Amino acid sequence: MERHQLIEKYNVAGPRYTSYPTVPAWKTEDFNLPEWQIDVQKTFKKDKSIGVYIHLPYCESLCTFCACHKHITINHSVELPYIEALIKEWKLYLSLFDEKPVLKELHLGGGTPSFFSPKNLKWLMDELMEHVVIPEEHAYGFEGHPMNTSREHLQTLYDAGFRRVSFGVQDYDLAVQKAINRHQPFKKVKEVTEIAREIGYTSISHDLVYGLPFQSKESIQDTVQKTLTLRPDRLSFYSYAHVPWIKGNGQRGYSEENLPSGTEKRALYDLGKELFQAAGYQEVGMDHFALTNDELFTAQKAGDLHRNFMGYTTENAANLIGLGVSAIGNSATSYAQNGKNLKTYLEKVNNGQWPVIKGHLLDPSEVLARRIIEDIMCNFHSSRLGEFAIQNPDIYEKLTEMASDGILIFNKQELVVYPEGRAFVRNIAMLFDAYLNQNSPKPIFSKTI
């Protein structure tokens, strides 16, 4: 089958699999909060390591391509009460632990973390770090907006132990920037990248997006070539997720006719990939690239790459704690998500209540499926097929069609994704998802390619 035919065949709606089961399958009405708390405690007793994701939701302007949970305002008086709430929520988690946790992972996401002043970020970090053990090997990073991330921001977080920063670039083409309301010149990205490197950040990433309105091969080539002159340690090359049915008018600032799709969209990725690899970057997992001396590449090569709500990571903390509105966390066998309404989140936490509103407790079969999906998404292979087939004997039949399409090869115990099949890793993972057959009255996921 020709490549364009494969893309047309497999370009269907599907999850990105930062979790399994995915968020739409989680319970809300009958979520058992005490049982989830017990699960977190059980996980902690076996392994004291934690990761912390802090969601900082504020942005001064709306980027119309963004599918994140954000709150648009230019009123910076919101910083103080929000950080106060984060600290109170953090203390709720500390009450579950009988000793100091070991903070292996820390990520500040948003929204725009650099919306917050360096002074307030230092206050937040001081309150967090006071109650943890910082191991020698740890991964602390944040998302920086090139237009408002200052030297002081970078220095403050560096002093708190951060060595990773990802700058959202998306695209340098002026027509694309206008369509997505993301105005930032190359010189500003260059400036903030050089400051981060000067301060001592050892892993600087640039986030690019393909499939945006008005993108072309020419604009992608220009954006990538500009990016390569700055030589970031890592690159994210994300597929634009067009989900206006979830995000409303925020993703209807342009017409569907303005979006490249299907074969045309994948050609943009293939062009970027070709340019990255020619410059010495290696493909890592799905939509990520890294230089061979970066920890992300060495982790994949060693089989130690992991995937969670913070994306690809070199660490695998037993408990991932999500702080802030809409934040998600997980333990060894559970997930939990905070409510998405900012006012309700603040009210609950200030009243000493847990802001968690939904979650999922995994059974053994789901734990196994999660491991297989992570194998596929991180390392393009899994050796757990035999164990899975005991309960799901039809898996071999499902894999046969993909094998005949030249996407993968498999036997009774193992599957391996061909390099040419890596565009379809989400589709492969979907074969192990028991929840996809449940009908939904409305669209949920973006297209896989």
Secondary structure, DSSP 8 states (H G I E B T S, - for coil): --HHHHHHHH--B----SSSS-GGGSBSTT--HHHHHHHHHHHHHH--EEEEEEEE-EESS--TT--S--EE-S-GGGHHHHHHHHHHHHHHHHTT-SS--EEEEEEEEES-GGGS-HHHHHHHHHHHHTTSB--SS-EEEEEE-TTT--HHHHHHHHHTT--EEEEEEE---HHHHHHHT----HHHHHHHHHHHHHHT-SEEEEEEEES-TT--HHHHHHHHHHHHHH--SEEEEEE----HHHHGGGG-SS-GGGS--HHHHHHHHHHHHHHHHHTTEEEETTTEEEETTSHHHHHHHHT--EEETTEEES---SEEEEESTT-EEEETTEEEEE-S-HHHHHHHHHTT---EEEEEE--HHHHHHHHHHHHHHHHSEES-HHHHHHH-TTHHHHHHHHHHTTSEEE-SS-EEE-GGGGGGHHHHHHTT-TTTTS--SS--S-B--
